[in-house]
Amino acid sequence: MTKLSPPLTRLRDDLLAGQRRALSRAITLVESSRADHRENARLLVESLPACKDGLRIGLSGTPGVGKSTFTEAFGGEIIARGHRLAVLAVDPSSTLTGGSILGDKTRMDTLVRNPAAFIRPSPSGGSLGGVARRTRESIALCEAAGYDRVIVETVGVGQSEIAVSRMTDVFLLLLAPAGGDELQGVKRGIMEIADLIVVNKADGDLAATAKRTRADYAAALRLMRRRDGDTEGFPMAVTASSIEGTGIAEVGDLIERLSATRLASGYHDRQREGQAVSWMETALEAQLQQVFEQAVSADTMTEMRGLVKTGNLSPEAAAERLIERYRVAMRGD
């Protein structure tokens, strides 16, 4: 086991004991960009036992579709089934100030008070798809603390659906009731990675529209090519109402059924292995970027940007020059 300092050992032990405060501190540590914190975070994560029994659920959808309201209702259903739930809600960060809204806790007021739930809003930091760079580490920390169900709720814009599907076991795409024309606005690539499409807000005046929308998406899913890991009936589209609570238990049943089938077939283990490799590649890219920035001076970067802005150098040529500067720096010439 990795050798830890006494403070890190206490943090790890408290984390494994399921202490919520320790989990919060550990996630704060892995989200830090300080070099010493990053090293301690690495040591902490490496010291944790692997968790293979938990279920990681990705949840995404367009802004305003009711992700937080759905998460609260669905989270209550998960806890009622005897599980401990962690929700990692990635909030949008300002590209100007770095600030984020962090409003999910205020919208999950019932769930946040439940002792079996842990909710952690994290700023995306401008990372691809709104998924925080350290979300994978945060998942590992939550599972080590005894939370056997983890929901990763993303911003729901750009490439967030792809990013979250690469770190979770089951992926839910939440959509609002819409007319047939709006079906064309949902990109095929997003539907191709969805295990379950949930048409939310199926209540009141929107109930009939939600049923028609579900039928439209169900028909579209039948045209999709069967994927590795799909089981009978999946992917599928269902309706739900977070306000009335209808359809929530059905979503829970479907997720558990799909998860059990994938576990029995061996797909779950193959999926986790692929995700571990993806995690390595993401970490490699981040570390290479850091090494590059340390080797190539800020003045050189400013110079190249200026040449590209004025049109005196193409972006491709500028990149090649920067790589050459990096090679020179590494050789120590």
C-alpha positions as CSV (number, residue, x, y, z in Angstrom):
1,M,0.0,0.0,0.0
2,T,1.2,3.5,-0.8
3,K,3.1,5.2,2.1
4,L,1.2,8.1,3.4
5,S,2.1,10.9,5.7
6,P,0.2,10.9,9.1
7,P,-2.3,13.6,8.1
8,L,-3.1,11.8,4.8
9,T,-3.3,8.5,6.7
10,R,-5.9,10.1,9.1
11,L,-7.8,11.5,6.1
12,R,-7.8,8.1,4.4
13,D,-9.0,6.3,7.5
14,D,-11.8,8.8,8.1
15,L,-12.8,8.5,4.5
16,L,-13.0,4.7,4.6
17,A,-15.0,5.1,7.8
18,G,-17.6,7.0,5.8
19,Q,-17.2,10.4,7.4
20,R,-18.8,13.0,5.2
21,R,-16.5,15.8,6.3
22,A,-13.5,13.6,5.3
23,L,-15.0,13.0,1.9
24,S,-15.5,16.7,1.3
25,R,-11.9,17.4,2.3
26,A,-10.6,14.7,0.1
27,I,-12.6,16.0,-3.0
28,T,-11.3,19.5,-2.2
29,L,-7.8,18.1,-2.3
30,V,-8.2,16.3,-5.7
31,E,-9.8,19.5,-7.2
32,S,-6.8,21.6,-6.1
33,S,-4.4,22.8,-8.8
34,R,-1.5,23.2,-6.4
35,A,1.4,20.9,-7.1
36,D,1.8,19.7,-3.5
37,H,-2.0,19.1,-3.3
38,R,-1.9,17.2,-6.6
39,E,0.8,14.9,-5.3
40,N,-1.1,14.3,-2.0
41,A,-4.3,13.6,-4.0
42,R,-2.5,11.1,-6.2
43,L,-1.1,9.3,-3.1
44,L,-4.5,9.3,-1.4
45,V,-6.4,7.9,-4.4
46,E,-3.7,5.2,-5.0
47,S,-4.0,4.1,-1.4
48,L,-7.7,3.4,-1.6
49,P,-9.1,-0.1,-2.2
50,A,-10.7,-0.7,-5.6
51,C,-14.5,-0.7,-5.5
52,K,-16.2,-3.0,-8.0
53,D,-19.7,-3.2,-6.5
54,G,-20.8,0.3,-7.0
55,L,-23.0,1.6,-9.8
56,R,-22.0,4.8,-11.6
57,I,-24.9,6.6,-13.3
58,G,-24.3,9.5,-15.8
59,L,-27.1,12.0,-16.1
60,S,-27.2,14.7,-18.8
61,G,-29.6,16.8,-20.7
62,T,-30.2,20.3,-22.1
63,P,-30.3,23.2,-19.6
64,G,-33.8,23.7,-18.2
65,V,-34.9,20.1,-18.7
66,G,-35.1,19.6,-14.9
67,K,-31.9,17.6,-14.1
68,S,-31.7,18.7,-10.5
69,T,-35.4,18.1,-9.8
70,F,-35.2,14.7,-11.4
71,T,-32.0,13.9,-9.5
72,E,-33.7,14.7,-6.2
73,A,-36.7,12.5,-7.0
74,F,-34.6,9.7,-8.4
75,G,-32.1,10.0,-5.6
76,G,-34.9,9.5,-3.1
77,E,-35.9,6.3,-4.9
78,I,-32.3,5.0,-4.8
79,I,-32.0,5.6,-1.1
80,A,-35.4,4.0,-0.5
81,R,-34.0,0.8,-2.0
82,G,-31.3,0.7,0.7
83,H,-28.4,2.4,-1.1
84,R,-26.1,5.2,-0.2
85,L,-26.0,7.9,-2.9
86,A,-23.4,10.5,-3.9
87,V,-24.3,13.1,-6.4
88,L,-21.5,14.9,-8.2
89,A,-23.2,17.9,-9.8
90,V,-20.8,19.7,-12.2
91,D,-21.8,23.4,-12.5
92,P,-20.9,25.7,-15.3
93,S,-17.8,27.9,-14.6
94,S,-17.4,31.4,-15.9
95,T,-14.8,31.5,-18.6
96,L,-14.0,35.1,-17.5
97,T,-13.8,34.8,-13.7
98,G,-13.8,31.1,-13.1
99,G,-16.8,31.4,-10.8
100,S,-19.7,29.0,-10.9
101,I,-23.3,29.0,-10.0
102,L,-23.2,26.0,-7.7
103,G,-26.9,26.0,-7.3
104,D,-27.7,22.3,-7.3
105,K,-27.7,22.1,-3.5
106,T,-30.3,24.7,-3.2
107,R,-32.5,22.8,-5.8
108,M,-32.1,19.5,-4.0
109,D,-33.2,20.7,-0.5
110,T,-34.8,17.3,0.5
111,L,-32.0,15.1,-0.7
112,V,-29.3,17.3,0.8
113,R,-30.8,16.7,4.2
114,N,-30.9,12.9,3.9
115,P,-28.1,11.3,5.9
116,A,-27.7,8.6,3.2
117,A,-26.9,11.2,0.5
118,F,-23.9,13.2,-0.3
119,I,-24.1,16.1,-2.8
120,R,-21.1,17.8,-4.1
121,P,-21.4,20.7,-6.6
122,S,-18.1,21.3,-8.4
123,P,-17.2,24.0,-10.9
124,S,-16.4,22.6,-14.3
125,G,-13.4,25.0,-14.6
126,G,-14.0,25.3,-18.3
127,S,-13.0,21.6,-19.0
128,L,-14.4,19.8,-22.0
129,G,-18.1,19.1,-21.8
130,G,-18.5,20.6,-18.3
131,V,-17.1,17.6,-16.6
132,A,-14.6,18.6,-14.0
133,R,-11.1,17.3,-14.6
134,R,-11.0,15.5,-11.4
135,T,-14.5,13.9,-11.5
136,R,-13.0,10.4,-11.9
137,E,-11.0,10.8,-8.7
138,S,-14.1,12.2,-7.0
139,I,-16.1,9.1,-8.0
140,A,-13.4,6.8,-6.5
141,L,-13.4,8.8,-3.3
142,C,-17.2,8.6,-3.0
143,E,-17.1,4.8,-3.5
144,A,-14.3,4.4,-0.9
145,A,-16.5,6.3,1.6
146,G,-19.3,3.7,1.1
147,Y,-21.5,5.3,-1.4
148,D,-22.5,2.4,-3.7
149,R,-24.5,4.6,-6.1
150,V,-22.9,7.6,-7.7
151,I,-24.7,10.0,-10.0
152,V,-22.6,12.4,-12.2
153,E,-24.9,15.2,-13.3
154,T,-23.3,17.4,-16.0
155,V,-24.0,20.8,-17.4
156,G,-25.5,19.2,-20.5
157,V,-23.9,21.2,-23.2
158,G,-21.2,20.6,-25.8
159,Q,-19.4,17.3,-25.3
160,S,-20.6,16.6,-21.7
161,E,-22.6,13.5,-22.7
162,I,-19.5,11.9,-24.3
163,A,-17.3,12.7,-21.4
164,V,-19.7,11.4,-18.7
165,S,-20.4,8.2,-20.7
166,R,-16.7,7.4,-20.5
167,M,-16.6,7.4,-16.7
168,T,-20.0,5.8,-15.8
169,D,-21.7,2.4,-16.1
170,V,-25.2,3.6,-17.3
171,F,-26.0,6.8,-19.1
172,L,-29.3,8.6,-18.9
173,L,-30.3,11.4,-21.3
174,L,-33.0,13.6,-19.9
175,L,-35.2,15.4,-22.5
176,A,-38.2,17.7,-22.3
177,P,-41.5,17.1,-24.1
178,A,-41.3,18.5,-27.6
179,G,-42.9,18.4,-31.0
180,G,-41.7,16.1,-33.7
181,D,-39.6,18.8,-35.4
182,E,-37.5,19.2,-32.3
183,L,-36.5,15.6,-32.6
184,Q,-34.2,16.6,-35.4
185,G,-32.3,18.9,-33.0
186,V,-31.1,16.0,-30.9
187,K,-27.8,14.8,-32.4
188,R,-27.5,11.2,-33.4
189,G,-24.2,10.9,-31.6
190,I,-25.9,11.7,-28.2
191,M,-28.6,9.2,-28.8
192,E,-26.1,6.5,-29.7
193,I,-24.5,6.6,-26.3
194,A,-27.7,6.8,-24.3
195,D,-28.8,3.7,-22.4
196,L,-32.1,5.3,-21.3
197,I,-33.8,8.4,-22.6
198,V,-36.1,9.9,-20.0
199,V,-38.7,12.4,-21.2
200,N,-39.2,14.5,-18.1
201,K,-42.0,16.8,-17.1
202,A,-44.7,14.3,-18.2
203,D,-47.4,15.9,-16.1
204,G,-50.2,18.4,-16.4
205,D,-50.7,19.9,-19.9
206,L,-47.4,18.4,-21.0
207,A,-48.4,14.7,-20.3
208,A,-49.8,14.0,-23.7
209,T,-46.9,15.8,-25.5
210,A,-44.5,13.7,-23.4
211,K,-46.1,10.5,-24.5
212,R,-45.8,11.5,-28.1
213,T,-42.2,12.6,-27.6
214,R,-41.4,9.2,-26.0
215,A,-42.9,7.4,-29.0
216,D,-40.8,9.5,-31.4
217,Y,-37.6,8.7,-29.6
218,A,-38.4,5.1,-29.2
219,A,-38.9,4.8,-32.9
220,A,-35.6,6.6,-33.5
221,L,-33.8,4.3,-31.2
222,R,-35.1,1.2,-33.1
223,L,-33.2,2.5,-36.1
224,M,-29.9,2.7,-34.2
225,R,-27.3,0.0,-34.7
226,R,-27.1,-2.5,-31.8
227,R,-24.1,-1.7,-29.5
228,D,-21.8,-3.9,-27.4
229,G,-23.4,-4.2,-24.0
230,D,-27.0,-3.6,-25.1
231,T,-29.5,-6.1,-23.8
232,E,-33.1,-6.9,-24.7
233,G,-35.1,-3.7,-25.0
234,F,-32.2,-1.3,-24.5
235,P,-31.7,1.4,-25.3
236,M,-35.2,2.6,-24.6
237,A,-37.3,5.7,-24.0
238,V,-39.6,6.3,-21.1
239,T,-41.6,9.1,-19.5
240,A,-41.3,10.5,-16.0
241,S,-42.5,13.3,-13.8
242,S,-40.1,14.6,-11.2
243,I,-42.9,16.6,-9.6
244,E,-45.6,13.9,-9.4
245,G,-43.0,11.1,-8.9
246,T,-44.5,9.0,-11.7
247,G,-42.1,6.9,-13.7
248,I,-39.2,7.3,-11.2
249,A,-39.4,3.8,-9.8
250,E,-39.6,2.4,-13.4
251,V,-36.3,4.2,-14.2
252,G,-34.8,2.7,-11.1
253,D,-35.9,-0.8,-12.1
254,L,-34.6,-0.5,-15.7
255,I,-31.2,0.7,-14.5
256,E,-30.8,-2.1,-12.0
257,R,-31.9,-4.6,-14.7
258,L,-29.5,-3.3,-17.3
259,S,-26.7,-3.2,-14.7
260,A,-27.3,-6.8,-13.5
261,T,-27.4,-8.1,-17.1
262,R,-24.1,-6.4,-18.0
263,L,-22.5,-7.6,-14.9
264,A,-23.5,-11.2,-15.6
265,S,-22.3,-11.0,-19.2
266,G,-18.9,-9.6,-18.3
267,Y,-19.6,-6.4,-20.2
268,H,-19.4,-4.4,-16.9
269,D,-15.8,-5.5,-16.2
270,R,-14.8,-4.8,-19.8
271,Q,-16.3,-1.4,-19.6
272,R,-14.5,-0.5,-16.4
273,E,-11.2,-1.7,-17.9
274,G,-11.7,0.6,-20.9
275,Q,-12.6,3.5,-18.6
276,A,-9.4,2.9,-16.7
277,V,-7.4,3.2,-19.9
278,S,-9.3,6.3,-20.9
279,W,-8.5,7.8,-17.4
280,M,-4.8,7.1,-18.0
281,E,-4.9,8.8,-21.4
282,T,-6.7,11.8,-20.0
283,A,-4.1,12.0,-17.2
284,L,-1.3,11.7,-19.7
285,E,-2.6,14.5,-21.8
286,A,-2.9,16.8,-18.8
287,Q,0.6,16.0,-17.6
288,L,2.1,16.4,-21.0
289,Q,0.5,19.8,-21.2
290,Q,1.9,20.7,-17.9
291,V,5.4,19.5,-18.9
292,F,5.2,21.4,-22.1
293,E,4.2,24.7,-20.3
294,Q,7.1,24.3,-17.9
295,A,9.6,23.7,-20.7
296,V,8.4,26.4,-23.1
297,S,8.6,30.0,-21.8
298,A,5.6,32.2,-21.5
299,D,7.4,34.7,-23.8
300,T,7.7,32.1,-26.5
301,M,4.0,31.3,-26.3
302,T,3.2,35.0,-26.5
303,E,5.5,35.4,-29.5
304,M,3.8,32.6,-31.4
305,R,0.3,33.8,-30.5
306,G,1.3,37.2,-31.9
307,L,2.6,35.8,-35.1
308,V,-0.6,33.8,-35.6
309,K,-2.9,36.7,-34.8
310,T,-1.1,39.0,-37.4
311,G,-1.2,36.2,-40.1
312,N,2.6,36.1,-40.3
313,L,2.6,32.5,-39.3
314,S,0.0,29.7,-39.8
315,P,-1.3,28.0,-36.7
316,E,0.2,24.7,-37.9
317,A,3.6,26.2,-38.5
318,A,3.4,27.9,-35.1
319,A,2.6,24.6,-33.4
320,E,5.6,23.0,-35.2
321,R,7.9,25.7,-33.9
322,L,6.6,25.3,-30.4
323,I,7.3,21.6,-30.5
324,E,10.8,22.2,-31.8
325,R,11.4,24.7,-28.9
326,Y,10.1,22.1,-26.5
327,R,12.5,19.5,-28.0
328,V,15.4,21.9,-27.6
329,A,14.5,22.6,-24.0
330,M,14.3,18.9,-23.2
331,R,17.8,18.3,-24.8
332,G,19.2,21.2,-22.8
333,D,20.8,22.9,-25.8
